[in-house]
Amino acid sequence: MDPDPVDGSTDEGSRTRAGYRRSAGSRRGEARRRELLTRVADDLATNGLVDFSLRRAARAAGTTHKVLLYYFDGAEDLLEQAILELRRKRIGNVLAATGVTDHPRLADRVRAMWSVLREAESGLRVLDQAIGLAMYDSGRYAELGRGASEQYLPTLVALCPDHWSDQRKVEVAEMILAVLRGFLVDWLTSGDTAGVAAGFEALARALEREEAADDHPASAR
């Protein structure tokens, strides 16, 4: 990613924004903002974070960087919002693929989720690049990492059986999130498809044992 993604000084960007009277809160303004954000998110999904800048985003959105500054508080704000948008799309795909009727068991729902998460067209690589940025410069990009957990965790909690306690749901959801994130990074960086597949099968068996504990009250929490 460009270390100074706003193509010019921050002061210049601030003066540009100050010259506008924001109206993005109106219905028309919000619709325009969503349109621009979708185009930028699509560009990120295709081209990744390398060399991201306001001018590149403007080209992808079919507008100018000054227009983007009217709707967003600079390049970093736009980047965060675009990554959130990509994650929202992925979560929507996950929810569509993990219906309780089609996948009554938790392990089966996670299998369906895993299939969706590996789809490259959903922006997989750029989202993992975002996690890398958060690790590399936690002061500047910490929200990119926190945002991932905040977005995915409620979905994973919702996949757990309804009768589980809230604590049990959160514990299992946290485990699934951490393990799948690790598998995705390993898969992208090492290309060890067989190793990742073996690890996933171990996760699925662990989830099956966790859910099977319901059939044995003495061992259930």
C-alpha positions as CSV (number, residue, x, y, z in Angstrom):
1,M,0.0,0.0,0.0
2,D,1.2,3.5,-0.7
3,P,2.7,4.9,2.6
4,D,0.9,8.2,1.9
5,P,-2.2,7.1,0.1
6,V,-3.7,10.6,-0.2
7,D,-2.1,11.8,-3.4
8,G,-0.8,15.0,-1.9
9,S,-0.5,16.4,1.6
10,T,-2.9,15.8,4.4
11,D,-3.3,19.6,4.8
12,E,-4.3,19.9,1.1
13,G,-6.9,17.1,1.6
14,S,-8.3,18.8,4.7
15,R,-8.6,22.1,2.8
16,T,-10.4,20.4,0.0
17,R,-12.9,18.8,2.3
18,A,-13.4,22.0,4.1
19,G,-14.5,23.6,0.9
20,Y,-17.5,21.3,0.6
21,R,-20.8,21.4,2.4
22,R,-21.3,17.7,3.1
23,S,-24.7,16.3,2.1
24,A,-23.9,12.6,2.1
25,G,-26.4,12.2,4.9
26,S,-29.3,12.8,2.6
27,R,-30.9,9.9,0.8
28,R,-29.4,10.9,-2.5
29,G,-26.0,11.5,-1.0
30,E,-26.0,8.1,0.8
31,A,-27.0,6.3,-2.4
32,R,-24.1,8.0,-4.2
33,R,-21.7,7.2,-1.4
34,R,-22.8,3.5,-1.5
35,E,-22.3,3.5,-5.3
36,L,-18.8,4.8,-5.0
37,L,-17.9,2.5,-2.1
38,T,-19.1,-0.6,-4.1
39,R,-16.9,0.4,-7.1
40,V,-13.9,0.9,-4.9
41,A,-14.5,-2.4,-3.0
42,D,-14.7,-4.2,-6.3
43,D,-11.4,-2.7,-7.4
44,L,-9.8,-3.8,-4.1
45,A,-11.1,-7.3,-4.5
46,T,-9.5,-7.5,-8.0
47,N,-6.3,-5.6,-7.5
48,G,-5.5,-5.8,-3.8
49,L,-4.0,-3.2,-1.5
50,V,-0.7,-2.6,-3.3
51,D,-0.4,1.0,-4.5
52,F,-3.9,1.8,-3.2
53,S,-4.5,5.6,-3.3
54,L,-7.3,8.1,-3.6
55,R,-6.5,8.6,-7.3
56,R,-6.5,4.9,-8.0
57,A,-9.8,4.6,-6.1
58,A,-11.2,7.6,-8.1
59,R,-10.3,5.9,-11.4
60,A,-12.1,2.7,-10.3
61,A,-15.1,4.7,-9.2
62,G,-15.2,6.8,-12.3
63,T,-14.9,10.1,-10.5
64,T,-12.2,12.4,-9.1
65,H,-10.3,12.2,-5.8
66,K,-12.0,15.4,-4.7
67,V,-15.4,13.8,-5.0
68,L,-14.2,10.9,-2.9
69,L,-13.0,13.4,-0.3
70,Y,-16.6,14.8,-0.2
71,Y,-18.0,11.5,0.9
72,F,-15.0,10.0,2.9
73,D,-12.5,11.3,5.4
74,G,-9.4,10.6,3.3
75,A,-7.9,7.5,1.8
76,E,-7.6,5.5,5.1
77,D,-11.3,6.0,5.9
78,L,-12.2,5.0,2.3
79,L,-10.0,1.9,2.6
80,E,-11.5,0.8,5.9
81,Q,-15.0,1.3,4.6
82,A,-14.3,-0.6,1.4
83,I,-12.8,-3.5,3.4
84,L,-15.9,-3.5,5.6
85,E,-18.0,-3.7,2.5
86,L,-16.1,-6.7,1.2
87,R,-16.5,-8.5,4.5
88,R,-20.2,-7.7,4.5
89,K,-20.5,-9.4,1.1
90,R,-18.6,-12.4,2.3
91,I,-20.7,-12.7,5.4
92,G,-23.9,-12.4,3.3
93,N,-22.6,-15.3,1.1
94,V,-21.8,-17.3,4.3
95,L,-25.3,-16.8,5.6
96,A,-26.8,-17.9,2.3
97,A,-24.7,-21.0,2.3
98,T,-25.2,-22.1,5.9
99,G,-29.0,-22.4,6.3
100,V,-30.1,-24.5,9.3
101,T,-32.5,-26.5,7.1
102,D,-29.8,-27.6,4.7
103,H,-27.1,-28.0,7.4
104,P,-28.6,-29.0,10.7
105,R,-25.3,-29.8,12.4
106,L,-22.7,-27.2,13.3
107,A,-19.8,-29.0,11.6
108,D,-21.8,-29.1,8.3
109,R,-22.5,-25.3,8.6
110,V,-18.8,-24.6,9.1
111,R,-18.0,-26.8,6.1
112,A,-20.4,-24.8,4.0
113,M,-18.9,-21.6,5.4
114,W,-15.3,-22.8,4.6
115,S,-16.2,-23.3,1.0
116,V,-17.5,-19.8,0.7
117,L,-14.5,-18.2,2.5
118,R,-12.1,-19.8,0.0
119,E,-13.7,-18.2,-3.0
120,A,-11.1,-15.8,-4.5
121,E,-13.7,-13.5,-6.2
122,S,-15.0,-12.5,-2.7
123,G,-11.9,-10.5,-2.0
124,L,-10.1,-13.2,0.0
125,R,-6.6,-12.0,-0.7
126,V,-7.2,-8.3,0.0
127,L,-8.9,-9.1,3.3
128,D,-5.9,-11.1,4.4
129,Q,-3.6,-8.3,3.2
130,A,-5.6,-6.0,5.5
131,I,-4.9,-8.3,8.5
132,G,-1.3,-8.2,7.5
133,L,-1.4,-4.4,7.6
134,A,-3.0,-4.4,11.0
135,M,-0.1,-6.7,12.3
136,Y,2.6,-4.6,10.6
137,D,1.4,-1.2,11.7
138,S,-1.1,-1.8,14.6
139,G,-1.2,1.9,15.5
140,R,-2.4,3.0,12.1
141,Y,-4.4,0.0,10.9
142,A,-5.5,-1.7,14.1
143,E,-9.2,-1.2,13.1
144,L,-8.7,-3.5,10.1
145,G,-7.9,-6.4,12.4
146,R,-10.5,-5.6,15.1
147,G,-13.1,-5.0,12.4
148,A,-12.7,-8.6,11.1
149,S,-13.5,-10.1,14.5
150,E,-16.3,-7.8,15.2
151,Q,-18.0,-8.6,11.8
152,Y,-17.5,-12.3,11.7
153,L,-18.0,-13.3,15.4
154,P,-21.8,-12.6,15.5
155,T,-22.3,-14.8,12.4
156,L,-20.3,-17.6,13.9
157,V,-22.3,-17.3,17.2
158,A,-25.5,-17.5,15.1
159,L,-24.3,-20.8,13.6
160,C,-24.1,-22.5,17.0
161,P,-27.1,-24.5,18.3
162,D,-29.8,-22.3,19.8
163,H,-30.0,-24.2,23.1
164,W,-26.3,-23.6,23.9
165,S,-25.5,-21.0,26.5
166,D,-24.2,-17.6,25.3
167,Q,-20.8,-18.3,26.8
168,R,-20.5,-21.7,25.1
169,K,-21.5,-20.1,21.7
170,V,-18.9,-17.4,22.1
171,E,-16.2,-19.8,23.1
172,V,-16.8,-22.1,20.1
173,A,-17.2,-19.2,17.7
174,E,-13.9,-17.7,18.8
175,M,-12.2,-21.0,18.2
176,I,-13.7,-21.4,14.7
177,L,-12.7,-17.8,13.8
178,A,-9.1,-18.2,14.9
179,V,-8.7,-21.6,13.3
180,L,-10.2,-20.7,10.0
181,R,-8.3,-17.4,9.8
182,G,-5.1,-19.4,10.4
183,F,-6.0,-21.9,7.7
184,L,-6.7,-19.2,5.2
185,V,-3.3,-17.5,5.8
186,D,-1.5,-20.8,5.6
187,W,-3.4,-21.7,2.4
188,L,-2.6,-18.4,0.8
189,T,1.1,-18.2,1.8
190,S,2.2,-21.9,1.6
191,G,-0.2,-23.4,-0.9
192,D,-0.3,-26.5,1.2
193,T,-3.8,-27.5,0.2
194,A,-3.5,-31.0,1.6
195,G,-2.2,-29.8,5.0
196,V,-5.0,-27.2,5.3
197,A,-7.6,-29.8,4.3
198,A,-6.3,-32.2,7.0
199,G,-6.4,-29.5,9.6
200,F,-9.9,-28.6,8.7
201,E,-11.1,-32.2,9.0
202,A,-9.7,-32.1,12.6
203,L,-11.6,-29.0,13.3
204,A,-14.8,-30.5,11.9
205,R,-14.3,-33.6,14.2
206,A,-13.8,-31.3,17.2
207,L,-17.1,-29.5,16.4
208,E,-18.9,-32.9,16.1
209,R,-17.6,-33.9,19.5
210,E,-18.6,-30.6,21.0
211,E,-22.1,-30.9,19.7
212,A,-22.3,-34.6,20.6
213,A,-21.7,-33.7,24.2
214,D,-25.4,-32.6,24.2
215,D,-26.3,-36.3,24.1
216,H,-24.3,-37.0,27.2
217,P,-25.4,-34.6,30.0
218,A,-22.7,-35.6,32.4
219,S,-20.0,-34.3,30.1
220,A,-21.9,-31.2,28.8
221,R,-21.2,-27.8,30.4
